[in-house]
Amino acid sequence: MRLTKIRAAILGLALLVPATVLIAQEKPAPVETPDTSTAPAQPRDPKEVYSDLALFGEIFDRIRAEYVDPPDEKELVRAAIQGMLTSLDPHSNYLPPADYQDMREDTSGEFGGLGIEVTQEDGVIKVVSPIDDSPASRAGMLSNDLIVKLDGEEVQGMSLDDAVGKMRGAIGTKITLTVVREGVSDPLEFTLTRDTIAMRAVRWSMEGDVAVVRLSRFSEQAFIGIQKAVDGIYKERKDVPPKGIILDLRNNPGGLVDQAVYVADAFLKQGAIVLTRGRGPQDSARYDAAPDALDKELTNVPLVVLINGGSASASEIVAGALQDHKRATLVGTRSFGKGSVQSIISLGADGAMRLTTARYYTPDNRSIQALGIQPDITVLQNVPDELKGKDEIIGEAGLAGHIKIDGQKETSVGSSVYVPPEKADDTQLQYAIRLIDGEETDPAFPPHPTEQAAK
């Protein structure tokens, strides 16, 4: 079995939270900040700090004057900044202007592009699916089309990222794609004008009377996607609620805090969703559920949430809130364990810095940092032989320099990230369906030997 890498002409979403969403649209209620971390370091004598800065200046000057080749001084400074930030924890770093722009596009869920999901196959770019109402779909591109040239340049030998980078670009600019289509003797040419593309964060389907809602990222399109999915489910069922909903957060790397709050709110009537705590009271906040998050009433529909080792950050906020409020049953394997919040601080024309500014806690005051969220029911996948031993990650606890919490035990074992491409082979999904249908002990589909109820 071969895993393919699919891209919607975008870069992967980082586990981050822009500074603006820490404030949210409404000022969150302040919370008390208990002593949950080590005591802050005592301030150093200013003379010592200035002495260290003088040392930095001396080294910088010696490099400029004596290095074998004249160095790029701007890159030297940027490297020093990157070194400072990455020494703090795995999620703090410097974003050069290009990376900052990519990050902003990822979190907004919109970019300038063509509107095609692609993968790489045998050295060419294969169209998985054109996105509805995009330049590609309007021009008549189809699934399984093979893109062999971009503006006359052969894609053979290009990496998938390089090809995607060439297809993305400023809105209103043009690119010509040369396409080979099965059953058509001559190559086809499509000259497309790049437009604003909204990345599809949510997909849904019906499995009998059970709705399966897959949320792949917490971009600005996440809650909008949930709204559209719920509207579509109720429209298909003529306003009859589904028997249950399965919210699939597996391998969802996270994203924006406000989107996590909105998504959790859709399934909760009241109560806390997440608490954030920084160095002082001004950096701490509490986010609560509010009534009428959606037009449809979902708070009484049975809910199962699927998680695994790739469910991180905002995914864990949603899963933790629904678990603590006993609103959902969590099925799968332990989550990633990223319990920190990053702020993006703009540096103007020089890009931005991503800085860890708070820890977050679930409504029951649990920190999942380097620990993860344990599902209520652990269900393992039947992993193909060629992937066994490669399907598990330790998560946050396996990252060098991760933030530690005094007295808290960290996980030291891996959690699977494997999800079968076919629904029929997806043990976790099938178990969730049986759970909602009340057939989880059906002898025709016995529980996996590793299934166990959490205590």
Secondary structure, 3 states (H helix, E strand, C coil): CCCCCEECCCCCCCCCCCHHHHHCCCCCECCCCCCCCCCCCCCCCHHHHHHHHHHHHHHHHHHHHHCCCCCCHHHHHHHHHHHHHHCCCCCCEEECHHHHHHHHHHHHCEEEECCEEEEEECCEEEEEEECCCCHHHHHCCCCCCEEEEECCEECCCCCHHHHHHHHCCCCCCEEEEEEECCCCCCCEEEEEECEEEECCCEEEEEECCEEEEEECCECCCHHHHHHHHHHHHHHHCCCCCCCEEEEECCCCCCECHHHHHHHHHCCCCCCEEEEEECCCHHHCEEEECCCCCCCCCCCCCCEEEEECCCCCCHHHHHHHHHHHCCCCEEEECCCCCCCEEEEEEECHHHCEEEEEEEEEECCCCCCCCCCCCCCCEECCCCCCHHHCCCCEECCHHHCCCCCCCCCCCCCCCCEECCCCCCHHHCHHHHHHHHHHHCCCCCCCCCCCCCCEECC
